[in-house]
Amino acid sequence: MSRSTGSRIVVQLNAYSPYRLWSLGETVPERIARAFPTVRVVQSHDREAFLRLLPEAVVLYTWSLPRRHFARARNLRWVHTPETGAELLLFPELVKSDVLVTNSGAVSAEAAADHAWGLLLMLSRRLAICIEAQRSRLWARDRLWSGDVVPFSLEDRTIVIVGLGAIGRAVARRAKASGMSVIGVRRHQRNDVPDGVDEVHTHEALAEVLPRAEAIAACLPLTPATRRVFGAACFARCKPGCLFVNVGRGELVDDDALIEALESGRLGGAGLDVFSNEPLARDHPLWSHPRVVLTPHVAGTDPRYMERVTELFERNLARFIEGQPLLDVIDKKAGY
């Protein structure tokens, strides 16, 4: 702890954004200070204040902690991020340290799953064609009743959900409610089977289960092991016409392989919320591809998001003060 503050825990709040949606509410600092009298709450709304206060912080609630400034965080014991993933925090110095990292993945799960499901429905019901036709005041029924763009139902079809964290499990519940067969893929085999999932396999079995999929939902975190996992070899094993949705991280996908699979018809469509480079370059071919529906990395968006993240932080702060294990702790070596 900071010597200058005696036994009081210094909590630095740095979770502010140009967008009100992603900033702490004005009453949050006072609320935390009132609820935790052993804590001294400090705020940093800009870089100068962040750097000035960082050496005192025992607890840091922040969107980011740049690697070059980590050495200044001499008293730091715990970082909480409002992010779903924590890859931006997992630089070598922090990974090797004793600093705990917690994230907010479960908070965005329902919104992100709604978004993934919306993308899948857009693709299966061919709604992008309808929206395009609406703008041109065209009655597109003939196009939708002929050729290979006929809308279809997801009932009795199989979805492979790659990544069974909070988002993947929420997607599974929606898929099962729609009458789909649900295959889950996760890193480790365990005895528990999440609600809505019919089968669970490890990542080593991904190549074996992909040929059964009529839809794939990518819900993985980004780690060295998952980078570009959806590449040419993966798409080659898909059924012709398989749908692909990504609400995980853009770097999970090899863009060139994805476009090739779309062009060949190996993939019948792709719903993408995340991209290797964001914002997506204006000349990128995914913008205009007829089989693609894309959104600008907004899957987890919800007006209640920061309030719910703060409630999670407060629950964890109580546990931290009492010396209890924290919730949603990141395995820094595994990356999630």
C-alpha positions in Angstrom: 0.0 0.0 0.0 1.0 3.6 -0.4 2.9 4.9 2.6 1.5 8.4 2.1 -2.0 7.2 2.8 -1.4 5.0 5.8 -3.7 2.0 5.9 -6.3 3.4 3.4 -6.5 1.6 0.1 -6.2 4.0 -2.8 -8.6 3.2 -5.6 -8.0 5.0 -8.9 -11.0 5.4 -11.2 -9.8 5.9 -14.8 -12.8 4.4 -16.7 -13.8 7.4 -18.7 -14.4 7.9 -22.4 -15.4 10.6 -24.9 -18.7 8.7 -25.1 -21.0 9.0 -22.1 -22.1 5.4 -22.7 -18.7 4.1 -21.8 -17.9 6.4 -18.9 -18.5 6.1 -15.1 -21.5 7.9 -13.9 -20.9 11.2 -12.0 -22.1 9.7 -8.7 -19.9 6.6 -8.8 -16.8 8.0 -7.0 -18.9 9.3 -4.1 -20.9 6.1 -4.0 -17.8 4.0 -3.7 -16.2 6.3 -1.1 -19.4 6.1 1.0 -19.7 2.4 0.7 -16.1 1.7 1.5 -14.8 4.0 4.3 -11.4 2.3 4.3 -10.8 3.4 0.7 -9.6 6.7 -0.7 -11.0 7.2 -4.1 -9.1 9.3 -6.7 -10.2 10.0 -10.3 -8.2 10.6 -13.5 -10.0 12.0 -16.5 -6.9 12.7 -18.6 -3.4 11.4 -19.1 -1.7 13.9 -16.9 -3.9 13.0 -13.9 -3.6 9.3 -14.7 0.2 9.4 -14.5 0.3 11.6 -11.5 -2.0 9.4 -9.4 -0.8 6.0 -10.7 2.0 5.5 -8.2 -0.5 5.7 -5.3 -3.0 3.3 -6.7 -3.5 -0.1 -5.0 -6.6 -0.8 -7.1 -7.0 0.5 -10.7 -10.4 0.5 -12.5 -9.4 1.4 -16.1 -9.9 0.8 -19.7 -6.1 0.5 -20.2 -2.8 0.5 -18.5 -0.1 1.2 -21.1 3.0 -1.0 -20.8 5.4 1.9 -20.7 3.7 3.3 -17.6 3.5 0.0 -15.6 6.7 0.7 -13.7 5.0 3.7 -12.2 2.4 1.6 -10.6 4.5 0.7 -7.6 1.7 -0.1 -5.2 -0.7 -1.8 -7.7 -2.2 -5.1 -6.6 -5.4 -5.4 -8.7 -6.6 -4.0 -12.1 -10.2 -4.2 -13.2 -11.1 -3.5 -16.8 -14.6 -2.8 -18.2 -13.5 -4.7 -21.3 -14.7 -8.2 -22.2 -11.2 -9.3 -23.0 -8.0 -8.4 -21.3 -5.4 -8.8 -24.0 -4.3 -5.2 -23.9 -3.3 -5.5 -20.3 -1.4 -8.8 -20.6 2.1 -7.4 -21.5 5.0 -9.5 -20.1 5.8 -7.2 -17.1 2.2 -7.4 -15.8 1.9 -11.1 -16.5 5.0 -11.8 -14.5 3.9 -9.6 -11.6 1.6 -10.5 -8.7 -1.0 -8.0 -9.9 -4.5 -9.5 -10.3 -6.5 -8.7 -13.4 -10.3 -9.0 -13.6 -12.5 -8.3 -16.6 -16.2 -7.8 -17.3 -16.9 -10.5 -19.9 -20.1 -11.8 -18.2 -21.6 -8.3 -18.2 -21.8 -8.0 -22.0 -22.8 -11.7 -22.5 -26.5 -11.2 -23.1 -26.1 -8.2 -25.4 -23.4 -9.8 -27.4 -25.4 -13.0 -27.7 -28.4 -11.0 -28.9 -26.1 -9.4 -31.5 -24.7 -12.7 -32.6 -28.2 -14.2 -32.9 -29.3 -11.1 -34.8 -26.5 -11.5 -37.3 -27.3 -15.2 -37.7 -31.0 -14.4 -38.4 -30.0 -11.7 -40.9 -28.0 -14.3 -42.8 -30.5 -17.2 -42.6 -33.6 -15.0 -43.4 -31.6 -13.1 -46.1 -32.6 -9.8 -44.5 -29.7 -7.9 -46.0 -31.2 -8.5 -49.5 -34.6 -7.1 -48.2 -33.0 -4.0 -46.7 -31.0 -3.3 -49.9 -34.2 -3.8 -52.0 -36.2 -1.5 -49.6 -33.8 1.4 -50.2 -34.3 1.0 -53.9 -38.1 0.5 -53.5 -37.8 -2.9 -55.1 -40.1 -5.9 -54.4 -37.4 -8.6 -54.0 -39.6 -11.6 -53.6 -38.7 -13.2 -57.0 -35.0 -13.0 -56.0 -35.7 -14.6 -52.6 -37.8 -17.4 -54.1 -35.2 -18.4 -56.7 -31.6 -19.4 -56.9 -29.5 -20.0 -53.8 -30.7 -17.1 -51.6 -33.9 -18.6 -50.3 -34.6 -17.7 -46.6 -34.4 -20.7 -44.3 -35.2 -21.7 -40.8 -32.6 -22.5 -38.2 -34.7 -25.2 -36.6 -33.3 -28.7 -36.7 -29.9 -27.4 -37.9 -26.6 -27.7 -36.1 -24.5 -24.8 -34.7 -21.0 -25.2 -33.5 -20.2 -22.5 -30.9 -16.4 -22.1 -30.5 -15.8 -20.7 -27.0 -18.1 -21.5 -24.1 -17.5 -18.5 -21.9 -20.4 -16.3 -20.9 -21.1 -15.1 -24.4 -20.9 -18.6 -26.0 -23.2 -20.0 -23.3 -25.7 -17.2 -23.9 -25.6 -17.9 -27.7 -26.2 -21.6 -26.9 -29.4 -20.9 -24.9 -30.8 -18.9 -27.9 -29.8 -21.6 -30.4 -31.5 -24.3 -28.3 -34.6 -22.2 -27.8 -34.8 -22.0 -31.6 -34.7 -25.8 -32.0 -31.0 -26.1 -33.1 -28.6 -28.9 -32.2 -25.8 -27.2 -30.3 -22.2 -28.4 -30.2 -19.8 -26.5 -27.9 -16.1 -26.3 -28.3 -13.9 -25.1 -25.4 -10.3 -25.3 -24.3 -10.6 -28.0 -21.6 -12.9 -30.9 -21.2 -14.9 -30.8 -18.0 -17.8 -32.8 -16.6 -20.3 -29.9 -16.7 -22.4 -29.3 -19.9 -23.8 -25.8 -20.1 -27.5 -25.2 -20.5 -28.5 -25.5 -24.1 -25.5 -27.4 -25.2 -25.9 -31.0 -26.5 -22.3 -31.9 -26.9 -19.0 -30.4 -25.6 -15.6 -31.0 -27.3 -12.2 -29.6 -26.8 -10.4 -27.4 -29.3 -8.4 -30.4 -30.5 -11.6 -31.9 -31.9 -12.7 -28.7 -33.8 -11.7 -30.2 -37.2 -13.9 -33.2 -36.4 -17.0 -31.3 -35.5 -16.9 -28.5 -38.2 -18.2 -30.8 -41.0 -21.5 -31.1 -39.0 -22.1 -27.4 -38.7 -24.6 -25.4 -40.6 -23.6 -22.4 -38.6 -20.5 -21.4 -36.6 -20.4 -18.8 -33.8 -16.9 -17.6 -32.9 -17.0 -16.5 -29.2 -13.4 -17.0 -28.3 -11.0 -14.6 -26.5 -7.8 -13.6 -28.4 -4.8 -15.6 -27.2 -1.7 -16.9 -29.0 -3.5 -20.2 -29.4 -6.6 -18.7 -30.9 -5.1 -16.2 -33.3 -6.2 -17.0 -36.9 -7.8 -20.2 -35.8 -10.5 -19.7 -38.4 -8.3 -20.0 -41.5 -8.3 -21.9 -44.8 -8.0 -25.3 -43.2 -11.0 -24.6 -40.9 -13.3 -23.3 -43.6 -12.4 -26.2 -46.0 -14.0 -28.6 -43.5 -17.3 -26.7 -43.4 -20.4 -27.8 -45.2 -21.1 -25.8 -48.4 -23.3 -22.9 -47.4 -22.4 -22.9 -43.7 -23.0 -19.6 -42.0 -20.2 -17.9 -39.9 -20.7 -15.3 -37.1 -17.9 -13.6 -35.2 -18.5 -11.6 -32.0 -15.2 -12.6 -30.4 -12.1 -10.9 -31.8 -11.2 -10.0 -35.4 -7.8 -11.6 -35.1 -9.4 -15.0 -34.7 -10.0 -15.0 -38.5 -7.8 -15.0 -41.5 -9.6 -12.4 -43.7 -8.2 -13.7 -47.0 -9.3 -17.3 -46.2 -12.7 -16.0 -45.1 -13.2 -14.1 -48.4 -12.1 -17.1 -50.4 -14.5 -19.3 -48.5 -17.3 -16.8 -49.2 -16.4 -16.6 -52.9 -16.3 -20.3 -53.4 -19.7 -20.8 -51.6 -18.0 -22.9 -48.9 -19.5 -20.3 -46.5 -23.0 -19.2 -47.3 -22.6 -15.9 -45.4 -20.7 -14.2 -42.6 -21.9 -11.9 -39.9 -19.0 -9.9 -38.5 -18.8 -7.5 -35.6 -15.0 -7.5 -35.1 -12.1 -7.2 -37.5 -8.3 -7.6 -37.5 -7.8 -3.8 -38.0 -10.5 -1.4 -36.7 -12.0 0.7 -38.1 -12.2 -1.5 -41.2 -10.4 0.2 -44.1 -12.8 1.9 -46.5 -11.4 -0.1 -49.4 -11.7 -3.5 -47.7 -13.7 -6.0 -49.8 -15.8 -7.1 -46.8 -17.7 -3.8 -47.0 -19.3 -4.6 -50.3 -19.4 -8.4 -50.3 -23.0 -9.6 -51.0 -22.7 -12.5 -48.5 -21.5 -10.3 -45.6 -23.4 -8.4 -42.9 -21.0 -6.3 -40.7 -21.4 -4.1 -37.7 -18.8 -1.8 -36.2 -17.7 -3.7 -33.0 -20.9 -2.9 -31.0 -22.0 -6.4 -30.0 -21.7 -5.8 -26.3 -23.3 -2.4 -26.3 -26.1 -1.8 -23.7 -27.0 1.5 -22.0 -26.8 -0.3 -18.6 -23.3 -1.7 -19.3 -21.1 0.6 -17.2 -23.5 0.6 -14.3 -23.4 -3.2 -14.3 -19.6 -3.2 -14.6 -19.4 -0.9 -11.7 -21.6 -3.2 -9.6 -19.3 -6.0 -10.4 -16.3 -3.9 -9.4 -17.9 -3.0 -6.1 -18.6 -6.6 -5.3 -15.0 -7.4 -6.0 -13.8 -4.5 -4.0 -15.6 -5.8 -1.0 -14.0 -9.1 -1.5 -10.6 -7.5 -2.0 -10.8 -5.6 1.3 -11.9 -8.7 3.1 -9.1 -10.8 1.6 -11.5 -13.1 -0.3 -10.9 -14.5 -3.9 -12.1 -12.1 -6.6 -14.7 -12.9 -9.3 -13.8 -13.1 -13.0 -10.0 -13.3 -12.4 -8.0 -13.6 -15.7 -5.5 -16.4 -16.0 -2.7 -14.1 -17.2 -0.7 -16.9 -18.8 -3.7 -18.4 -20.6 -4.9 -14.9 -21.7 -8.5 -15.1 -20.5 
